[in-house]
Amino acid sequence: MNNGSVTTKRNLTPDKVRAVMETINEHFGGKFTIHQADDAPWLGVFQKGERTDGVPLLGITITSRRRLETRKGGGGDFMGWIETLFQEGIAAHFNGRCGSEGVGERWDPRPDKFMTFRAYYNHLHSWGGGTEEQKAYFFDAACQGIPKDFQSLIG
């Protein structure tokens, strides 16, 4: 996913968005620290135990009363999955719609669609061919960079 966005029908504030993000973090077993900037409408998602003054795994900027943008700090399908879960969860809570730079149209959130990384990965790569052995090989390769603390979320 490229930079994502959420446009809502309800007003957004950093405190309200953070509360929803903390609920989403529970899906991950509380493995993240949600950091809220003191002087800007910005929230960052960091791996628990890491410093919160560097590049976040996911940054969320509230750009107006009813819009926010998401930007993942790293690449790969795993980070795309994390971004998707936060984006869709926030959109669902605030009665909003999701968008992405790489997709021309907006969509209604379905936060329960990709509850495991495997479900997200299989959806992303459903268009590709190959044998089951080849698919398993590429999935295993995609899982290599996933931090040990997140292995239980692969599915």
N, C-alpha and C positions, 0 to 999 in steps of 0.2 A: 504494500500500500504506500502511496506517496503521502504527502501531508494530507491529513484528514480534517474533516470539519463536522460540526454539529450545529444545526440551526434549530432553535426551539420556539415554542409558543409561550414559554414562561421565562421570566427574568432570571438571569444567571448572576451569582455572586461567587467570589472565591470560597467563602464559607460553605455555601450550599453545594457547590461542585465538589469540594473536598469531602464533605459528608458522604456523598454518593461514591466517590472514589474509595473511601475507607470501606464501604460495604462491598464494593467489587474486590478489593484487596483480600477480603475474607475468602473469596473463591480460591485465591492463591495461597491460602493458609497463613495470611499475614506476612508473606515473605518480602513485602515492599515497605518502604517508608514513603509516605506522601508528604512532601515538603511544600509549604505555602510561602511564597515570597512576601516580605513585610511591606514592600513599597511598590508592588506591581500586581496586576491581575494574572499571575502566573503560578502554576503548580507543577511540581516535578515528581516523577516516580523513580525512586532509587531502590536498588537491592538493599534489603535490611542489613545494617552494619556498615554500609559504605558511607563515605562523606557525602554531604548534600550540597557542597559548593562546586561540584564539578559538572560534567555533562550527564544529564539524567538519562535513564533508559527510555523515558517518555516525558515530553514536555507538553503542557496544555496551557494555552494562552486564551484568556477571555478577551475577544476583540471588540465586542459590543454587548449590550444588555441581553441579547438573544443569540449570540453566536460565539463559538469557541473553535480554536484550531488545535490539532494534535500533530506532534512531530516526534517520531521515534529517534532515539540517540544512536542507534546501531542498525545494522542491516540484518538481513536474513528473515526467513519465514517465522522463526520463533518470536522475534520482536514485532513483526507484523501481527501476529496472533495476540500478543499482549495489547498492542495499540487497538486492535479491533474490539477486544473485550471491554476495554475502558470506554472507547468511543460509543459503542452500541449500548452499553449499560447507562452511560450518561444521557444519551439521546432518548432511550426508553423512559428513564425517570422524569425527564423534563418535557415529555411529549414532543420530541423533536424528530428531525430527519438527519441522516448521515450523508456525507459526501466525501469525495476524494479528488485530488488533482488528476489522477489517472482514470477517473470514471466520469463520463459526461453527465450522468443523471444522479439525482439523489434517491435514497432508498429509506424505507421504514426500518427501524432497528429490530433486530431479532437476537437479543443478547444471549439466549439459550442455545443458539444454533451451533456454536463451536466451543463447547465446554471443555474439550481436550485439544491439545495441539494436533493430535492425529486427525481429528475431524476437520480442523482448519486446513491442515496440509493436504489431506485428500481432496478437499473441495478446490483448493488452488490448483492442484495438479490433475484434476479429473479429465482435462482435455487431452492430456498426453497419452501416447500409446505405450507400448512396452509390455514385457512379460511381468508376471507377479514378482519374479525374482529381481528384475531390474527395478521395479517400483520399491520393493523392500530395501534394496541397496541404496537408492537415493534418499529414502526416508531415514534410514540409519545415518547416512552422511549428514542430513539436515539436523539430526539430533546430537551430533558430536559436539557442537559448541554450546549446548544448553547447560547452564550451570547445574552442578550436582544437586543443589537445593530444590531445583525445579523438575527433577526427573520424574517425580510422582505425578506430574501434570501431563505427561506425554500421552497417556491413554492407550 
